[in-house]
Amino acid sequence: MKDYMYKENFDKFPLAMAYVPWQRFNGIYDNLDEALDTGTIFPELDKPFTGRRCCKK
């Protein structure tokens, strides 16, 4: 394992930054059985699972 020696003081850098887009409330599923099957009551959050990783190894 490679040992990295950083000489900068990391206390002056922010811990993390997040980007969260504004979301609009467009309603909920009328059929609660359908909402239970999809795992959410919000139709705009019902996204298909593509089975891919978010990063390459």
All heavy atoms as TSV, in Angstrom:
chain	resi	resn	atom	element	x	y	z
A	1	MET	N	N	0.844	-1.175	0.000
A	1	MET	CA	C	0.000	0.000	0.000
A	1	MET	C	C	0.890	1.240	0.000
A	1	MET	O	O	1.827	1.330	0.790
A	1	MET	CB	C	-0.903	-0.039	1.220
A	1	MET	CG	C	-1.806	1.139	1.327
A	1	MET	SD	S	-2.890	0.932	2.765
A	1	MET	CE	C	-4.394	1.378	2.035
A	2	LYS	N	N	0.605	2.172	-0.877
A	2	LYS	CA	C	1.421	3.363	-1.001
A	2	LYS	C	C	1.064	4.355	0.092
A	2	LYS	O	O	-0.106	4.596	0.375
A	2	LYS	CB	C	1.214	3.990	-2.374
A	2	LYS	CG	C	2.184	5.080	-2.671
A	2	LYS	CD	C	2.084	5.496	-4.121
A	2	LYS	CE	C	3.152	6.515	-4.399
A	2	LYS	NZ	N	3.174	6.901	-5.787
A	3	ASP	N	N	2.076	4.932	0.714
A	3	ASP	CA	C	1.867	5.909	1.776
A	3	ASP	C	C	1.986	7.305	1.174
A	3	ASP	O	O	3.017	7.653	0.596
A	3	ASP	CB	C	2.904	5.691	2.884
A	3	ASP	CG	C	2.662	6.604	4.066
A	3	ASP	OD1	O	1.513	7.054	4.226
A	3	ASP	OD2	O	3.617	6.866	4.808
A	4	TYR	N	N	0.932	8.091	1.269
A	4	TYR	CA	C	0.938	9.448	0.755
A	4	TYR	C	C	1.191	10.410	1.900
A	4	TYR	O	O	0.585	10.306	2.950
A	4	TYR	CB	C	-0.396	9.782	0.089
A	4	TYR	CG	C	-0.639	9.007	-1.162
A	4	TYR	CD1	C	-1.426	7.867	-1.150
A	4	TYR	CD2	C	-0.083	9.404	-2.357
A	4	TYR	CE1	C	-1.649	7.134	-2.306
A	4	TYR	CE2	C	-0.296	8.691	-3.525
A	4	TYR	CZ	C	-1.081	7.566	-3.481
A	4	TYR	OH	O	-1.300	6.859	-4.626
A	5	MET	N	N	2.092	11.352	1.685
A	5	MET	CA	C	2.387	12.354	2.697
A	5	MET	C	C	1.904	13.700	2.177
A	5	MET	O	O	2.468	14.243	1.232
A	5	MET	CB	C	3.878	12.385	2.999
A	5	MET	CG	C	4.371	11.057	3.465
A	5	MET	SD	S	5.588	11.034	4.758
A	5	MET	CE	C	5.416	12.473	5.674
A	6	TYR	N	N	0.836	14.190	2.763
A	6	TYR	CA	C	0.295	15.490	2.393
A	6	TYR	C	C	0.818	16.531	3.356
A	6	TYR	O	O	0.784	16.349	4.566
A	6	TYR	CB	C	-1.238	15.460	2.416
A	6	TYR	CG	C	-1.824	14.552	1.386
A	6	TYR	CD1	C	-2.330	13.312	1.721
A	6	TYR	CD2	C	-1.876	14.941	0.060
A	6	TYR	CE1	C	-2.873	12.472	0.773
A	6	TYR	CE2	C	-2.414	14.119	-0.907
A	6	TYR	CZ	C	-2.912	12.890	-0.540
A	6	TYR	OH	O	-3.450	12.067	-1.484
A	7	LYS	N	N	1.274	17.639	2.808
A	7	LYS	CA	C	1.824	18.684	3.654
A	7	LYS	C	C	0.817	19.791	3.914
A	7	LYS	O	O	1.069	20.690	4.693
A	7	LYS	CB	C	3.078	19.258	3.002
A	7	LYS	CG	C	4.158	18.209	2.859
A	7	LYS	CD	C	5.417	18.788	2.283
A	7	LYS	CE	C	6.362	17.714	1.890
A	7	LYS	NZ	N	7.316	17.253	2.748
A	8	GLU	N	N	-0.341	19.738	3.269
A	8	GLU	CA	C	-1.341	20.773	3.471
A	8	GLU	C	C	-2.109	20.538	4.767
A	8	GLU	O	O	-2.257	19.413	5.224
A	8	GLU	CB	C	-2.339	20.811	2.313
A	8	GLU	CG	C	-1.736	21.314	1.034
A	8	GLU	CD	C	-1.735	20.243	-0.024
A	8	GLU	OE1	O	-2.298	19.177	0.223
A	8	GLU	OE2	O	-1.152	20.473	-1.087
A	9	ASN	N	N	-2.605	21.614	5.305
A	9	ASN	CA	C	-3.444	21.543	6.494
A	9	ASN	C	C	-4.886	21.347	6.032
A	9	ASN	O	O	-5.496	22.258	5.471
A	9	ASN	CB	C	-3.298	22.835	7.308
A	9	ASN	CG	C	-4.062	22.778	8.595
A	9	ASN	OD1	O	-4.644	21.750	8.942
A	9	ASN	ND2	N	-4.068	23.869	9.308
A	10	PHE	N	N	-5.443	20.174	6.245
A	10	PHE	CA	C	-6.777	19.864	5.745
A	10	PHE	C	C	-7.895	20.464	6.587
A	10	PHE	O	O	-9.057	20.356	6.240
A	10	PHE	CB	C	-6.967	18.349	5.632
A	10	PHE	CG	C	-6.218	17.765	4.475
A	10	PHE	CD1	C	-5.059	17.045	4.666
A	10	PHE	CD2	C	-6.660	17.952	3.192
A	10	PHE	CE1	C	-4.358	16.521	3.597
A	10	PHE	CE2	C	-5.987	17.432	2.106
A	10	PHE	CZ	C	-4.821	16.715	2.310
A	11	ASP	N	N	-7.567	21.111	7.685
A	11	ASP	CA	C	-8.598	21.765	8.495
A	11	ASP	C	C	-9.227	22.952	7.784
A	11	ASP	O	O	-10.331	23.359	8.103
A	11	ASP	CB	C	-8.013	22.231	9.831
A	11	ASP	CG	C	-7.613	21.059	10.705
A	11	ASP	OD1	O	-8.169	19.956	10.507
A	11	ASP	OD2	O	-6.753	21.244	11.578
A	12	LYS	N	N	-8.536	23.519	6.799
A	12	LYS	CA	C	-9.085	24.682	6.109
A	12	LYS	C	C	-10.001	24.312	4.937
A	12	LYS	O	O	-10.637	25.161	4.356
A	12	LYS	CB	C	-7.955	25.587	5.626
A	12	LYS	CG	C	-7.055	24.959	4.582
A	12	LYS	CD	C	-5.936	25.897	4.207
A	12	LYS	CE	C	-5.027	25.213	3.191
A	12	LYS	NZ	N	-3.918	26.084	2.816
A	13	PHE	N	N	-10.058	23.039	4.573
A	13	PHE	CA	C	-10.912	22.592	3.476
A	13	PHE	C	C	-12.271	22.146	4.000
A	13	PHE	O	O	-12.372	21.606	5.096
A	13	PHE	CB	C	-10.255	21.425	2.731
A	13	PHE	CG	C	-8.999	21.816	1.997
A	13	PHE	CD1	C	-7.769	21.400	2.457
A	13	PHE	CD2	C	-9.061	22.598	0.864
A	13	PHE	CE1	C	-6.611	21.755	1.796
A	13	PHE	CE2	C	-7.912	22.967	0.188
A	13	PHE	CZ	C	-6.680	22.548	0.663
A	14	PRO	N	N	-13.341	22.340	3.209
A	14	PRO	CA	C	-14.660	21.852	3.651
A	14	PRO	C	C	-14.693	20.324	3.654
A	14	PRO	O	O	-13.991	19.674	2.874
A	14	PRO	CB	C	-15.626	22.419	2.615
A	14	PRO	CG	C	-14.791	22.680	1.411
A	14	PRO	CD	C	-13.414	22.995	1.912
A	15	LEU	N	N	-15.506	19.779	4.544
A	15	LEU	CA	C	-15.622	18.325	4.654
A	15	LEU	C	C	-16.255	17.732	3.402
A	15	LEU	O	O	-15.767	16.754	2.851
A	15	LEU	CB	C	-16.444	17.955	5.893
A	15	LEU	CG	C	-16.679	16.479	6.124
A	15	LEU	CD1	C	-15.360	15.763	6.314
A	15	LEU	CD2	C	-17.563	16.275	7.328
A	16	ALA	N	N	-17.353	18.321	2.953
A	16	ALA	CA	C	-18.045	17.808	1.770
A	16	ALA	C	C	-18.960	18.890	1.222
A	16	ALA	O	O	-19.311	19.832	1.923
A	16	ALA	CB	C	-18.861	16.575	2.119
A	17	MET	N	N	-19.328	18.727	-0.042
A	17	MET	CA	C	-20.291	19.622	-0.666
A	17	MET	C	C	-21.325	18.755	-1.373
A	17	MET	O	O	-20.969	17.766	-2.004
A	17	MET	CB	C	-19.608	20.559	-1.659
A	17	MET	CG	C	-18.605	21.484	-1.007
A	17	MET	SD	S	-17.811	22.565	-2.180
A	17	MET	CE	C	-19.120	23.704	-2.516
A	18	ALA	N	N	-22.571	19.118	-1.258
A	18	ALA	CA	C	-23.643	18.325	-1.861
A	18	ALA	C	C	-24.434	19.175	-2.845
A	18	ALA	O	O	-24.555	20.388	-2.682
A	18	ALA	CB	C	-24.574	17.798	-0.784
A	19	TYR	N	N	-24.944	18.522	-3.862
A	19	TYR	CA	C	-25.844	19.161	-4.808
A	19	TYR	C	C	-27.172	18.429	-4.726
A	19	TYR	O	O	-27.245	17.239	-5.023
A	19	TYR	CB	C	-25.302	19.096	-6.240
A	19	TYR	CG	C	-26.319	19.516	-7.260
A	19	TYR	CD1	C	-26.664	20.850	-7.407
A	19	TYR	CD2	C	-26.958	18.590	-8.057
A	19	TYR	CE1	C	-27.611	21.247	-8.321
A	19	TYR	CE2	C	-27.908	18.972	-8.981
A	19	TYR	CZ	C	-28.227	20.300	-9.116
A	19	TYR	OH	O	-29.175	20.688	-10.016
A	20	VAL	N	N	-28.197	19.128	-4.322
A	20	VAL	CA	C	-29.531	18.542	-4.214
A	20	VAL	C	C	-30.483	19.423	-5.016
A	20	VAL	O	O	-30.755	20.556	-4.641
A	20	VAL	CB	C	-29.997	18.468	-2.740
A	20	VAL	CG1	C	-31.376	17.843	-2.652
A	20	VAL	CG2	C	-28.987	17.702	-1.903
A	21	PRO	N	N	-30.965	18.924	-6.160
A	21	PRO	CA	C	-31.860	19.751	-6.976
A	21	PRO	C	C	-33.219	19.922	-6.308
A	21	PRO	O	O	-33.645	19.102	-5.502
A	21	PRO	CB	C	-31.989	18.957	-8.275
A	21	PRO	CG	C	-31.689	17.556	-7.890
A	21	PRO	CD	C	-30.724	17.625	-6.751
A	22	TRP	N	N	-33.879	21.014	-6.656
A	22	TRP	CA	C	-35.220	21.257	-6.144
A	22	TRP	C	C	-36.167	20.200	-6.705
A	22	TRP	O	O	-36.080	19.827	-7.869
A	22	TRP	CB	C	-35.719	22.637	-6.565
A	22	TRP	CG	C	-35.056	23.729	-5.789
A	22	TRP	CD1	C	-34.016	24.503	-6.209
A	22	TRP	CD2	C	-35.368	24.147	-4.466
A	22	TRP	NE1	N	-33.666	25.380	-5.223
A	22	TRP	CE2	C	-34.477	25.188	-4.145
A	22	TRP	CE3	C	-36.301	23.753	-3.527
A	22	TRP	CZ2	C	-34.510	25.829	-2.915
A	22	TRP	CZ3	C	-36.323	24.393	-2.309
A	22	TRP	CH2	C	-35.438	25.412	-2.019
A	23	GLN	N	N	-37.057	19.733	-5.873
A	23	GLN	CA	C	-38.037	18.740	-6.300
A	23	GLN	C	C	-39.433	19.329	-6.173
A	23	GLN	O	O	-39.721	20.088	-5.260
A	23	GLN	CB	C	-37.940	17.475	-5.453
A	23	GLN	CG	C	-36.619	16.769	-5.615
A	23	GLN	CD	C	-36.531	15.539	-4.731
A	23	GLN	OE1	O	-37.300	15.377	-3.793
A	23	GLN	NE2	N	-35.586	14.677	-5.024
A	24	ARG	N	N	-40.277	18.948	-7.107
A	24	ARG	CA	C	-41.668	19.406	-7.087
A	24	ARG	C	C	-42.563	18.244	-6.696
A	24	ARG	O	O	-42.349	17.109	-7.123
A	24	ARG	CB	C	-42.070	19.928	-8.454
A	24	ARG	CG	C	-41.318	21.161	-8.827
A	24	ARG	CD	C	-41.923	21.783	-10.074
A	24	ARG	NE	N	-41.216	23.013	-10.359
A	24	ARG	CZ	C	-40.679	23.311	-11.512
A	24	ARG	NH1	N	-40.797	22.465	-12.514
A	24	ARG	NH2	N	-40.059	24.441	-11.697
A	25	PHE	N	N	-43.541	18.545	-5.898
A	25	PHE	CA	C	-44.511	17.533	-5.502
A	25	PHE	C	C	-45.547	17.410	-6.604
A	25	PHE	O	O	-46.295	18.333	-6.889
A	25	PHE	CB	C	-45.167	17.921	-4.176
A	25	PHE	CG	C	-46.188	16.939	-3.708
A	25	PHE	CD1	C	-45.808	15.699	-3.235
A	25	PHE	CD2	C	-47.534	17.234	-3.739
A	25	PHE	CE1	C	-46.741	14.788	-2.793
A	25	PHE	CE2	C	-48.473	16.335	-3.300
A	25	PHE	CZ	C	-48.075	15.107	-2.823
A	26	ASN	N	N	-45.578	16.249	-7.271
A	26	ASN	CA	C	-46.498	16.036	-8.389
A	26	ASN	C	C	-47.624	15.088	-8.043
A	26	ASN	O	O	-48.366	14.692	-8.920
A	26	ASN	CB	C	-45.736	15.496	-9.599
A	26	ASN	CG	C	-44.784	16.513	-10.170
A	26	ASN	OD1	O	-45.057	17.701	-10.120
A	26	ASN	ND2	N	-43.662	16.071	-10.678
A	27	GLY	N	N	-47.731	14.706	-6.798
A	27	GLY	CA	C	-48.806	13.814	-6.407
A	27	GLY	C	C	-48.283	12.451	-5.993
A	27	GLY	O	O	-47.088	12.181	-6.036
A	28	ILE	N	N	-49.214	11.602	-5.587
A	28	ILE	CA	C	-48.859	10.256	-5.159
A	28	ILE	C	C	-49.687	9.254	-5.960
A	28	ILE	O	O	-50.628	9.621	-6.670
A	28	ILE	CB	C	-49.092	10.064	-3.639
A	28	ILE	CG1	C	-50.548	10.268	-3.277
A	28	ILE	CG2	C	-48.198	10.995	-2.840
A	28	ILE	CD1	C	-50.883	9.952	-1.827
A	29	TYR	N	N	-49.293	7.985	-5.842
A	29	TYR	CA	C	-50.061	6.931	-6.512
A	29	TYR	C	C	-51.477	6.873	-5.939
A	29	TYR	O	O	-51.676	6.983	-4.724
A	29	TYR	CB	C	-49.400	5.567	-6.295
A	29	TYR	CG	C	-48.242	5.284	-7.209
A	29	TYR	CD1	C	-46.959	5.128	-6.698
A	29	TYR	CD2	C	-48.419	5.132	-8.576
A	29	TYR	CE1	C	-45.895	4.846	-7.523
A	29	TYR	CE2	C	-47.356	4.855	-9.416
A	29	TYR	CZ	C	-46.103	4.711	-8.886
A	29	TYR	OH	O	-45.046	4.438	-9.709
A	30	ASP	N	N	-52.454	6.709	-6.808
A	30	ASP	CA	C	-53.834	6.527	-6.364
A	30	ASP	C	C	-54.042	5.119	-5.811
A	30	ASP	O	O	-54.765	4.927	-4.843
A	30	ASP	CB	C	-54.806	6.768	-7.518
A	30	ASP	CG	C	-54.823	8.229	-7.949
A	30	ASP	OD1	O	-54.595	9.109	-7.094
A	30	ASP	OD2	O	-55.061	8.478	-9.152
A	31	ASN	N	N	-53.386	4.160	-6.434
A	31	ASN	CA	C	-53.506	2.768	-6.024
A	31	ASN	C	C	-52.360	2.447	-5.051
A	31	ASN	O	O	-51.194	2.382	-5.443
A	31	ASN	CB	C	-53.442	1.862	-7.259
A	31	ASN	CG	C	-53.658	0.412	-6.912
A	31	ASN	OD1	O	-53.690	0.033	-5.756
A	31	ASN	ND2	N	-53.799	-0.400	-7.949
A	32	LEU	N	N	-52.659	2.260	-3.773
A	32	LEU	CA	C	-51.621	2.010	-2.785
A	32	LEU	C	C	-50.973	0.640	-2.954
A	32	LEU	O	O	-49.829	0.449	-2.555
A	32	LEU	CB	C	-52.183	2.176	-1.379
A	32	LEU	CG	C	-52.598	3.605	-1.018
A	32	LEU	CD1	C	-53.130	3.667	0.408
A	32	LEU	CD2	C	-51.438	4.568	-1.190
A	33	ASP	N	N	-51.679	-0.318	-3.564
A	33	ASP	CA	C	-51.055	-1.618	-3.849
A	33	ASP	C	C	-49.945	-1.455	-4.882
A	33	ASP	O	O	-48.888	-2.088	-4.783
A	33	ASP	CB	C	-52.095	-2.628	-4.340
A	33	ASP	CG	C	-53.033	-3.057	-3.228
A	33	ASP	OD1	O	-52.578	-3.114	-2.064
A	33	ASP	OD2	O	-54.209	-3.340	-3.530
A	34	GLU	N	N	-50.174	-0.600	-5.877
A	34	GLU	CA	C	-49.145	-0.319	-6.873
A	34	GLU	C	C	-47.955	0.397	-6.217
A	34	GLU	O	O	-46.799	0.103	-6.520
A	34	GLU	CB	C	-49.723	0.557	-7.988
A	34	GLU	CG	C	-48.755	0.873	-9.090
A	34	GLU	CD	C	-49.364	1.776	-10.153
A	34	GLU	OE1	O	-50.518	2.196	-10.017
A	34	GLU	OE2	O	-48.643	2.059	-11.123
A	35	ALA	N	N	-48.230	1.300	-5.302
A	35	ALA	CA	C	-47.159	1.992	-4.587
A	35	ALA	C	C	-46.341	1.010	-3.752
A	35	ALA	O	O	-45.112	1.107	-3.692
A	35	ALA	CB	C	-47.743	3.080	-3.690
A	36	LEU	N	N	-46.991	0.053	-3.132
A	36	LEU	CA	C	-46.278	-0.948	-2.342
A	36	LEU	C	C	-45.409	-1.821	-3.247
A	36	LEU	O	O	-44.282	-2.155	-2.885
A	36	LEU	CB	C	-47.270	-1.813	-1.568
A	36	LEU	CG	C	-46.686	-2.880	-0.666
A	36	LEU	CD1	C	-45.847	-2.252	0.428
A	36	LEU	CD2	C	-47.782	-3.734	-0.068
A	37	ASP	N	N	-45.896	-2.153	-4.427
A	37	ASP	CA	C	-45.113	-2.956	-5.367
A	37	ASP	C	C	-43.874	-2.212	-5.876
A	37	ASP	O	O	-42.823	-2.812	-6.079
A	37	ASP	CB	C	-45.968	-3.378	-6.564
A	37	ASP	CG	C	-46.998	-4.435	-6.194
A	37	ASP	OD1	O	-46.803	-5.106	-5.161
A	37	ASP	OD2	O	-47.976	-4.575	-6.949
A	38	THR	N	N	-44.003	-0.901	-6.084
A	38	THR	CA	C	-42.866	-0.129	-6.592
A	38	THR	C	C	-41.931	0.327	-5.487
A	38	THR	O	O	-40.782	0.668	-5.758
A	38	THR	CB	C	-43.350	1.107	-7.363
A	38	THR	OG1	O	-44.130	1.923	-6.501
A	38	THR	CG2	C	-44.144	0.714	-8.585
A	39	GLY	N	N	-42.393	0.353	-4.247
A	39	GLY	CA	C	-41.537	0.738	-3.123
A	39	GLY	C	C	-41.568	2.212	-2.796
A	39	GLY	O	O	-40.804	2.678	-1.969
A	40	THR	N	N	-42.437	2.971	-3.441
A	40	THR	CA	C	-42.563	4.395	-3.159
A	40	THR	C	C	-43.985	4.846	-3.484
A	40	THR	O	O	-44.650	4.252	-4.332
A	40	THR	CB	C	-41.553	5.230	-3.959
A	40	THR	OG1	O	-41.735	6.618	-3.643
A	40	THR	CG2	C	-41.704	5.029	-5.451
A	41	ILE	N	N	-44.436	5.869	-2.788
A	41	ILE	CA	C	-45.760	6.413	-3.110
A	41	ILE	C	C	-45.666	7.549	-4.122
A	41	ILE	O	O	-46.669	8.040	-4.591
A	41	ILE	CB	C	-46.507	6.896	-1.844
A	41	ILE	CG1	C	-45.750	8.020	-1.149
A	41	ILE	CG2	C	-46.768	5.744	-0.905
A	41	ILE	CD1	C	-46.532	8.691	-0.036
A	42	PHE	N	N	-44.433	7.955	-4.462
A	42	PHE	CA	C	-44.227	9.050	-5.403
A	42	PHE	C	C	-43.849	8.503	-6.780
A	42	PHE	O	O	-42.786	7.920	-6.944
A	42	PHE	CB	C	-43.121	9.977	-4.893
A	42	PHE	CG	C	-43.401	10.519	-3.525
A	42	PHE	CD1	C	-42.717	10.029	-2.432
A	42	PHE	CD2	C	-44.352	11.495	-3.329
A	42	PHE	CE1	C	-42.968	10.514	-1.161
A	42	PHE	CE2	C	-44.618	11.990	-2.063
A	42	PHE	CZ	C	-43.928	11.489	-0.983
A	43	PRO	N	N	-44.689	8.699	-7.789
A	43	PRO	CA	C	-44.405	8.149	-9.120
A	43	PRO	C	C	-43.105	8.662	-9.733
A	43	PRO	O	O	-42.422	7.932	-10.451
A	43	PRO	CB	C	-45.606	8.596	-9.963
A	43	PRO	CG	C	-46.677	8.907	-8.993
A	43	PRO	CD	C	-46.006	9.349	-7.744
A	44	GLU	N	N	-42.707	9.903	-9.457
A	44	GLU	CA	C	-41.479	10.425	-10.055
A	44	GLU	C	C	-40.217	9.790	-9.468
A	44	GLU	O	O	-39.142	9.903	-10.042
A	44	GLU	CB	C	-41.396	11.956	-9.932
A	44	GLU	CG	C	-41.428	12.476	-8.527
A	44	GLU	CD	C	-42.826	12.812	-8.040
A	44	GLU	OE1	O	-43.803	12.544	-8.738
A	44	GLU	OE2	O	-42.921	13.340	-6.935
A	45	LEU	N	N	-40.342	9.082	-8.350
A	45	LEU	CA	C	-39.198	8.367	-7.778
A	45	LEU	C	C	-39.147	6.909	-8.223
A	45	LEU	O	O	-38.214	6.192	-7.870
A	45	LEU	CB	C	-39.249	8.424	-6.248
A	45	LEU	CG	C	-39.108	9.801	-5.622
A	45	LEU	CD1	C	-39.184	9.697	-4.109
A	45	LEU	CD2	C	-37.823	10.459	-6.054
A	46	ASP	N	N	-40.098	6.481	-9.005
A	46	ASP	CA	C	-40.137	5.103	-9.496
A	46	ASP	C	C	-39.241	4.998	-10.728
A	46	ASP	O	O	-39.642	5.300	-11.847
A	46	ASP	CB	C	-41.571	4.708	-9.838
A	46	ASP	CG	C	-41.683	3.267	-10.280
A	46	ASP	OD1	O	-40.727	2.503	-10.087
A	46	ASP	OD2	O	-42.741	2.910	-10.827
A	47	LYS	N	N	-37.996	4.610	-10.511
A	47	LYS	CA	C	-37.012	4.504	-11.578
A	47	LYS	C	C	-36.626	3.045	-11.764
A	47	LYS	O	O	-36.508	2.299	-10.804
A	47	LYS	CB	C	-35.747	5.307	-11.248
A	47	LYS	CG	C	-36.001	6.761	-10.936
A	47	LYS	CD	C	-36.412	7.498	-12.175
A	47	LYS	CE	C	-36.582	8.971	-11.841
A	47	LYS	NZ	N	-37.188	9.714	-12.888
A	48	PRO	N	N	-36.407	2.623	-12.996
A	48	PRO	CA	C	-36.026	1.223	-13.229
A	48	PRO	C	C	-34.609	0.939	-12.749
A	48	PRO	O	O	-33.727	1.799	-12.813
A	48	PRO	CB	C	-36.125	1.075	-14.745
A	48	PRO	CG	C	-35.932	2.452	-15.264
A	48	PRO	CD	C	-36.519	3.374	-14.231
A	49	PHE	N	N	-34.381	-0.262	-12.258
A	49	PHE	CA	C	-33.045	-0.689	-11.853
A	49	PHE	C	C	-32.320	-1.186	-13.081
A	49	PHE	O	O	-32.774	-2.094	-13.769
A	49	PHE	CB	C	-33.144	-1.788	-10.802
A	49	PHE	CG	C	-31.806	-2.330	-10.381
A	49	PHE	CD1	C	-30.930	-1.548	-9.662
A	49	PHE	CD2	C	-31.425	-3.613	-10.721
A	49	PHE	CE1	C	-29.700	-2.030	-9.274
A	49	PHE	CE2	C	-30.198	-4.116	-10.337
A	49	PHE	CZ	C	-29.329	-3.323	-9.614
A	50	THR	N	N	-31.171	-0.589	-13.382
A	50	THR	CA	C	-30.437	-0.962	-14.587
A	50	THR	C	C	-29.386	-2.020	-14.313
A	50	THR	O	O	-28.838	-2.596	-15.255
A	50	THR	CB	C	-29.751	0.264	-15.201
A	50	THR	OG1	O	-28.866	0.827	-14.236
A	50	THR	CG2	C	-30.780	1.302	-15.625
A	51	GLY	N	N	-29.049	-2.265	-13.072
A	51	GLY	CA	C	-28.091	-3.305	-12.726
A	51	GLY	C	C	-26.663	-2.918	-12.993
A	51	GLY	O	O	-25.787	-3.768	-13.035
A	52	ARG	N	N	-26.368	-1.638	-13.151
A	52	ARG	CA	C	-25.007	-1.193	-13.400
A	52	ARG	C	C	-24.418	-0.548	-12.165
A	52	ARG	O	O	-25.128	-0.028	-11.324
A	52	ARG	CB	C	-24.987	-0.164	-14.536
A	52	ARG	CG	C	-25.410	-0.765	-15.862
A	52	ARG	CD	C	-25.320	0.262	-16.947
A	52	ARG	NE	N	-26.324	1.293	-16.670
A	52	ARG	CZ	C	-26.343	2.475	-17.239
A	52	ARG	NH1	N	-25.434	2.813	-18.100
A	52	ARG	NH2	N	-27.277	3.347	-16.947
A	53	ARG	N	N	-23.106	-0.586	-12.101
A	53	ARG	CA	C	-22.410	0.090	-11.014
A	53	ARG	C	C	-22.270	1.563	-11.337
A	53	ARG	O	O	-22.315	1.968	-12.488
A	53	ARG	CB	C	-21.021	-0.502	-10.815
A	53	ARG	CG	C	-21.064	-1.904	-10.302
A	53	ARG	CD	C	-19.660	-2.408	-10.141
A	53	ARG	NE	N	-19.710	-3.769	-9.656
A	53	ARG	CZ	C	-19.027	-4.181	-8.628
A	53	ARG	NH1	N	-18.210	-3.388	-8.001
A	53	ARG	NH2	N	-19.117	-5.420	-8.237
A	54	CYS	N	N	-22.044	2.341	-10.301
A	54	CYS	CA	C	-21.882	3.771	-10.514
A	54	CYS	C	C	-20.447	4.143	-10.880
A	54	CYS	O	O	-20.190	5.242	-11.322
A	54	CYS	CB	C	-22.337	4.530	-9.294
A	54	CYS	SG	S	-21.368	4.170	-7.829
A	55	CYS	N	N	-19.509	3.255	-10.668
A	55	CYS	CA	C	-18.109	3.553	-10.998
A	55	CYS	C	C	-17.432	2.321	-11.568
A	55	CYS	O	O	-17.823	1.212	-11.316
A	55	CYS	CB	C	-17.360	4.048	-9.772
A	55	CYS	SG	S	-17.396	2.905	-8.408
A	56	LYS	N	N	-16.375	2.572	-12.326
A	56	LYS	CA	C	-15.618	1.456	-12.922
A	56	LYS	C	C	-14.483	1.077	-12.020
A	56	LYS	O	O	-13.887	1.900	-11.358
A	56	LYS	CB	C	-15.061	1.879	-14.285
A	56	LYS	CG	C	-16.137	2.144	-15.308
A	56	LYS	CD	C	-15.514	2.544	-16.620
A	56	LYS	CE	C	-16.586	2.817	-17.641
A	56	LYS	NZ	N	-16.011	3.250	-18.917
A	57	LYS	N	N	-14.139	-0.202	-12.007
A	57	LYS	CA	C	-13.005	-0.677	-11.213
A	57	LYS	C	C	-11.802	-0.857	-12.084
A	57	LYS	O	O	-11.832	-1.149	-13.203
A	57	LYS	CB	C	-13.340	-1.977	-10.513
A	57	LYS	CG	C	-14.244	-1.757	-9.348
A	57	LYS	CD	C	-14.347	-3.039	-8.564
A	57	LYS	CE	C	-15.101	-2.775	-7.281
A	57	LYS	NZ	N	-15.153	-3.904	-6.432
